Structure formats: C-alpha cells, structure tokens
Amino acid sequence: MPFGSRIQFYILRECLSGLALVLGILLIAILMIDVVEQLRTVGSDVSLSLFGALQLSLLKLPQIMEQTLPFALLVASMMAFTRLNRRSELSIIRASGISAWRFLTPVIVLGLIVGIATTTLLNPISARLTETFEVTRAQILNKGRMAMAVSDSGVWLRQGDDTSQIVIHAQHVDQGGVVLRNVKMIEEERLYSGSQPTSDFAFARRIDADRATLQDGFWQLENVIENIPNQPPERKANLAIPSPLDAVTLFDKFASPNTIGFWRLPRFIRQTQAAGLDASRYRMRWHALMATPALFVAMALIGAVVCLRLQRMGGTSQLLAIGALAAVGLYFFTQFSTSLGATGAAPPIVAAWSPPLFVLFCTLGYIAYREDG
C-alpha cells in the first residue's frame, strides 16, 4: 500500500477511535441526565421506577445520538489532529510531501459516511422510537393522546374522553385545520358491566356532514345526516358536537417531524399537501436531513483545521476556542434557519442548505488559502 494511503488510513483510525470515545461519553452523560429528568417530570405525576425512567430514556437514545453526532465529530477530529500534532506526526507527514488536502480526506470521507448513515439508517430508527416514546409516556401519565394522521383519502382525527370516542375523517382541510370538508364521524360509547366501566366501546352513531367548523368547545356541522342504530337516517341543517380540541393549536399537535423517518417523509408531504395542510415544517425536515452529510463534513473540517497549526508556533488554544465558537455559531445559525423554513418565512431548500454549505465553503477556502497560497 502506498505511503500516502497508509497515512490516510492511520488518520481515519484516529478519528474513528476519537468519535467512539466522545460519542460514548456524551451519550452516557446525556442518558443519565435524561433519566433524572424523566423521574422529575413523569415521576412527579405518577409512580415511576428507575427502570421505567431508563426505558423511556433509552427510547430517546437514537434521537439524542442523531443530535449529538455533529458535535461528536467536531471533538473527535480535534482530538485526532491534536494527538498527531503533539506527537509531531503532523510535522513528519508534512515533511514527507503529503499535502493537507490528502491528510484531510479521511475527515471528509468520515463526515460523509456518518452523515449518510445518519440520514438513511439512524433517522428512521430514531423517528420510530421517538413516536413510541411519546405514546408510552402518554400511557404512563394516563393522558389520552389525540390521534391524528393523513392518508391518500384525507385527514383522520380522534377525540374522546372516558365515556366516548369519536373518529373523524375529512377529505379536505381549510383554514389551517379549523374547517373540515366532506366529514364523517363515527362515535362509540363505553360499555358498562353493571355500574363498572369496561375497556370496550360500542358503536353509537355515524354522522356525515358537508362541512365541520371547530369552534370554542364544539364542532359546528352543516348539512348533516345522522345514523343511529335501529332508527331511520335523520337529516339536519346544523348539529353541534362537543370537542376538547383547540382550534388555535389543533394542527400544531399534528405529527411531529421528528416522528417521521426520512424514507416516509416524501409521501407524507404529498399526503399533507393534498389534504390542504401546511407541509412547510415537513419539507424543512426533509431538506435538513438531505443536508446532514454537508453539515457533518463542515463540523469535522472545522475541528481538523483549527488543529493544523504546529504546536511550537503557539496559538493552539486560541484556535481551538475559535473552532468551538464557529461550531456553536453554525449550530445556532442552523436552528434559526430551520425555524424560518418551518414557518414558511424562507424556502426550505434555502434554509436547510445555506448554513452548512456556507461554513463548508469558508473552511475549504481557508484551507486553500493556507496550503496553496
């Protein structure tokens, strides 16, 4: 194997060992903090054992890993090149005629591989377990979780309490979810054994309406056909159905982007748009996942570039501080840009790709200036 290739594999091995160490420390520390947080929040309302809190935190672990990987890559590349510098190996590599572009290639390749794996493999797992976490937490707290979903046939909702459940289907949504069109409602009532409620429900009635408007505390239905068992269908001009749903925040509770995996997002976006809902935050999430490899490469290069200065020339601490500040700045810039894209204030593709590409090109430009003149 050529000398240059051996050097690249050696640097890649150093980066991988640093990444495993940093990621392991971060995940263990965050997991311990999250267990305490679950005991504090969930445990304050219901009896929650340490094992139960650990189970909840483990369901969040892939999402935590997804969020911490960029910083783990940054610190890992800093550690790897600091070790190379401290052992004078970086000086030997430069003296052998290998350019910075070649010994930085392992960092770029590592960022790309980890970024692609995060988007295509880790994110779908994280999304599924995050959804399971939310359902499990709601069950532990005995809070009815409002079910909402979109499909090719329209929007599905579910509302209810201890005595009844109503499943709502609408072919189209207007005014951000306040108005539903071509509505069908299936109401079920809880069955009782003597005076004791059971876990079973029985069909109570079906309601078809041309339009349903969510008011404060009720659905206002128009052009209604009500079907009750053993009774003929009854037509009504208007009908009010009590509802605990809030018109202002109804679809803010609609499927969190974090609970929808990368491979499911394109179809989900199409279904959401076809149903008449705003899909900006889902488009933003999809573009952000697509831009993840660029973000990871930028983070890894920042960590490597600030450690290229030879230690005998001094100023290493200042460069490390600058690198850390640049990474934190990139993170907050990305979060701010994501907020703009999710609210529709900026095109999602621009909001997702601008921060990582800007920092990546600045870093590559700095390397070209320092190494090639």
N, C-alpha and C positions, 0 to 999 in steps of 0.2 A: 504494500500500500504506500503511495507517495507520502512524503513527509507532511505536506500541507493537509492532506486528508486525515492523517493521524492526529494532527493538531486540532482539526475541527471536531473530530470525534471526542478528543480529550476535553475540549471546551464544552461540548454538548453534554458530556457525562457530568462535568462540574455543575452545569446549570440544572440538570435533572436532579442531582443529589440535593442541591440547594432548594429547588422547588418542592421536593418531597418533604424536606425538613421544615421549611417555612409553612407550607400548607398544613402539615400535621400539627404544628404548634398553634397556628391560627384557628384551625377547626376545633381542637380540643378546648382552647380558651373560650371561643365563642359558644361552644356547646355547653360548657359549664355555666356561663353567664345566662344562656337561654333557659337552662333547666331551672335556675333560680328565678328567672322571670316568669316561667310557667307556674312555679309554685306560688309566686307572689300574686299573679293576676288570676289564673284559673283556681288556684288553691284558696284564694280568699273568698270565693263564692261557693265552692263545693269541696268535699274531701278528696284530695288528690295526693296519691302516694309519690314517693321519689321515683319509683319505677314508671308510674304513669306519666310523670313530667318528662322523664328521659325518653319515653316512647314518642311523646309529642315533639320533643326537640329533634329526635332522630328523623322524623318525617320532614323536618325543615332543613336537615343537613345538606341535601343536594342543592337547595336554593342558596344556602349560606356559602357552599363551595363555589357556586356559579358567581356569586357577588364578590368573593374574596380572591378569586383566581388572578384578576389583573394585578392586584397589589402583591400577591404571592410571586408572580412572575417578575415584577419590578424588584422586589427584595432579593429574589433568587439570583437575578442577573447581577445585582450589586455585589452580593456575597461572592459569586463565582469570579468576577473580574477583580474584586478587592483581594481575594486569595492569590490570584495569578500575579497581581501587582506586588503584593507583599513578599511573595517567594521569588520575585524577579523573573518569573517565567514570561511575563508580558514583554519585558525588555529583550529576552532571548528570542521570542517569536518575532518581534520587530526586526532584530538584528539578522535573522535568517532570511529576510526579504519578503516575508508574508505581509501583505497589506491589511489594513484594518477591515476592508470590505470582506476579506476571506475569513478572518477570525471572528467577525461579527455575523457571518452567515448562519452558524448554529443557533444564535439567539433569534434571528429572523425566522428560521425554519421551526424552531421550538414554539415561537409565538403563533405561527400559522397553524401548526398541528394542534396545539392546545385549543386555539380559537375555533377551529373547525370541529374538533371533537366536542367542545362545549356547546356549540350551536346544534349540532346534529344528533348527539348522543346524550349529553348530560342534561340539556334543557328539557327534552321530552320527559325524562325521568323526574326531573325537578318539578315540572308542571303537574304531573300526575300525583306525586306525593304531596305537593302543596295543596291540591284540591282535597286529598284525603285528610290532610291536617285540618283544614277548615271544617270539613264535615265532622271529624272526630271531636274537635274542640266544641262545636255546637252541640253535639250529642252529650258530651260530658257536662256542659253547662245547662242542658235541658232547654235549649233555646231553639225554637223552630226556625230552620234556615229556609228563607224564601228561595224556592227553586225557580230558576229562570233558564231558558235555553232557546236557541234558534235552530231551525232546520229548513230544509228546502220548502216546507209547507207554510212557514211563518214563524211566529213567536209563541212560546209556551211559558206560562206563569203558573205558580201555585201559591195560594194564600190559605190561611186557616188558623184555627185555634184548637182548644181541647175538645170541642163539641162537633166541629165540622171542618171539611176540607173542600176547597174549590180549585179545580184545574181549569185554566183559562187558555184558550187558543185564539190567536188573531192572525189573519193573513197578512195584515199590513199595519204599520205603526206610524202615527203622525205626531208632530209637535214634541218630539223627543221622548215619546212613550206615554204622554198624557192621554192621547186619543188612540183607541184601537178600532180597526175596521174589520167587518166580517168576523164577528166574535162568536165563539162557542164556549159555554161554561158548563162544566159537569160538577154538581155539588153532591157530596157524600156526607152522611151524618154518622156519628159514632154510635155503635150498638152498646146496649147495656144488658148485663146479666143481673136481673133484679134491680137493685139500686146502685150496683157497682159498674163503672165503665169498663169496657173491654178494649182490646187493641184493634178490633175490627171496625170497618166502616161499611155502610150500605148505601147504594145509590138512592138519592133523594129527588133530584130533578135535573133536567137539562134545559139550558136557556140558549137560544140563538138570537143574535141581535146584529143589526147593520152597523151599529156604532156604540162604543163604550167610552165615556169620558171619566177620568179619575178626578173626583172632587175631594174635598176635605172629609175623609172618613167613609166614602162610598163611591161605587161605580154608578154612573148615570147611564142607563141603557136606553137606546132608541130603536123603535120598530122591532119589538120583541115577540118571540114565540116561545112560550114556556110549556115544557112537557113534564108532567108529574105522573108517576106510575098509577095505573088504573083510572086515569082521568083523561078526557079529550084535550088535545093541544089548545092553549089559550093565547090569543093574540092581544098584545098590549102596546100602546103607543110609547109608554115610558115605564121604566122599572128601576128602582134603586137597590143595589146590593151592598151591604156593609163591607168595608175593606180597611185593613190596618195599614195598607201601603201608603207611602208618602209620595205625592205627585212630584215633589221637587227632587227627591233623591231616588226615585224608583229605579231608573236605569243606571245610576251611579253604582248600585249594588250588583249590576249585571256582570256576569263572569269576568273576574279579574284577568288581565292579560297574562299575569304570572301563572295562571292555572291552565293555560292553553299552550300546548307544546308547539315547537317550530313547524313540524310537519302538518299539524292540524290548522295552523293559522290561515293559510290562503283560502281554504274552503270556508272557514269560519267568517272571514272578512266578507266573502261573497254573499254568504247567507245573511249576515248582519246588514249589509247594504241593501239586499233585496227586500228585507223586512222593513226597511225605512229607518233603521237606527244609524246613529253616527258611529262609524268604524275607525275614527282617527287614531284612537289610542291603540287599537289592534294593528293598524298599518304601521304605526310608530314602533310598536314592539317587534314586528316582523323585520323592518329595516334595521332596527337596533341589533337584532340577532344576526342579520346578514353582515353587519359592520363589525361584529365581535372579533374576527381574526385581525382586522386592521387595528382595533383598539389594543389587542394583546401584543401585537408586534410593536406598536408605539410604546407601550409600557415597558416591554422588555428592552427595547433600544435605549430608552431614557436611562434605565438602570445601568446598562453597559457603558454608554457614552460618558457618563459622569465619572466613571472609574478608569478611563483610559489614560488619564494624566499620570505620569510616573510619580511615585511617592517621594522620591528625592527632590522633586521640583516643588513640593509643598502645595498647599491649597486644596488637598483632597477632601477635607471636612466641609469646606465651603461648597465644593462641587456636589458632594453628597446631599447637602442641605438644599441646594438648588434643584437637584433631581427630585428629591422628595416633594418640594413645593410645586414643581412642574407636574408631577403625577397627581397631587391633590387638586391642583388647578384644572387639570384635564378631567378629573372625576366630576368636579362641581360644574364645569363647563358642559360636560355631557349630560348631567342631570338637568341643568337649566334648559339645554336644547331639547331634551326629551320632553320636558313639560310643555314647551312651545309646540312641539309636534303633536303631542297627545291631545292638546286643546284645539288643534287646527289653526293656531296662530302662525305656524310655519309649515311648509310642505314636509311630510315625514321623512322623505328620502334625503332632503337637505339637512334636516335636524339630526338625523341619525349618522350620516356620513361625514358631516363637516368637522366636528371636533377631532375624531381620531385621525382623519386624513390630514388635517391642518398640522397637528402635532407630529405626525409621522413624516410629512414632507419637511417640516422645520428641522427635525432630528437628522434626516438624511442629508439635508442641505448643510447642516453644521458639520457632519462627518466629511462631506465632500470638501468643504472649505478648509478643515483642519488637516485632512490627509492628502488632498490633491492640490491645494493651493488655489 
